[in-house]
Amino acid sequence: MRELAALVAGALLAVLATGAMLGLLGTAGWLITASALAGAGLLLFNFVIATAWVRAFALARTGLRYGERLVSHRATLILLARLRIAVFTAAARMPADRRHCLERDDLLGRLGREVDRLEAVPLRLIVPTGAALATGTATVWFLGTAPAPAAATVVAVALAAVFAVTAAASLAAARAGRRRVLEQAAARARLLEILEGWPEIQLNRLTAPARTELDHMLAGTRRCAQVTDSWAAGAAGLVCLLTGAALFGTALTTLSGPDLPVATAMILVVAGLTEVFTPLADAALHTGPAAASAVRVGGVLRSARPFPTTPDPTVAVTAGTAVTIARGDLVLVTGPTGSGKTTLLETLAGLRPPGTARCSLPAGTRCLVPQQPYVFTGTVADNLTVAAPDATEAQMRDALDVVGLRGQLTPDTDAGVRGEKLSGGQARRLTLARVVLTRPALLLLDEPAAGVDAATAATMLRRLRARLPDTAIVIALHEHTAHWLPELPEHTIRLPGGSAG
């Protein structure tokens, strides 16, 4: 994949930029020391060549660092965008019961945050670790060939200790980080529940217990954050201490040599490792949340069922049921409460695994209007353009007229947050207006008369049939509420144990 290759290129640029930084420090230290000795008449050297190397390393460091940021961040953002699409697609293909549980916890928002946390994997874990390992190894090799074998040994031991410390801190902080993510998700879900029932909570004077409960849950997330921060701070302190020890050991083993400029260069190169190793300690802050997010995102991706681009025209429904639905047919699904009418509609929509009997459906787009339709935050036009982005205002007004909303709503009407400014009947009919603009091959209506009177429901269905003559409509109604249908259905499916007619 092109983005993975870009990440590898970004890591290579990070290594080169770090090497240029260490080269700049070493060359500058050599130049300053050599200039001091030359002023005392103790050394002769080519000043032009030395300053040219300083400028070359300085320009290379700036350019390579900019290139690394540009390449690695661009590749990461593209990968996250593709992952976000894959996650939302997988969430749409999840079994309806599992997806319903996730929706209670603000599915779209939470999954978006989970994917965003994975940004830390390439940018804060993989690239810095690879750069530190490569430049640390190169520094050991440089010190060993300087020659300064004793300094190389000191730096090698310090390098191994730094990786051991940061790995231990990351593992220790990961548990607290994962717990923090889980507790934040639980607190967010509880907050949504409290906000949904806030009027009842105020009416029953339960605001204080609700606040206390949320404060307790948030205190748990703060404790986890403090543990994670403590491990990261401790790792950063130990990294600085180990780098200081390597610097001190390098100074002891090199300053006693005859070549003072080279010794200065080696000391400053080792000092520059502080900038290389410090980001490793920061990894402890991100390992736990990133691991938790990876597990949750992976669970969503694994739970998705195959969902064909072109729906299979033959779908299994309930035992003892065999129905062939043609374009333009009207099908009634009836039965007592709990008989499985909603489950049947979700099966026909492809949201649930099939049953045992077969039902032949018209090929094309399927639309399911549930008992509690979703209204997006914004205007009526915002909700209608979800179904038809290119719809004109005249087409929107016509769709509203078909479902009986003329005079009640206009495209500019504010629906409020998740449709809070609309009544239940208006929200349901607004969803049907989206269907009019979609013109599906199969329309599945779950209790469409809820929130409206029988006459309005009959008029609305009659207009839908007239506007969508080629659309097969399947209506799920309670067995005692089917009297308002304006015409006899071509098929009737009675649940449970009913027969198709």
Disulfide bonds with the S-S distance in Angstrom:
none
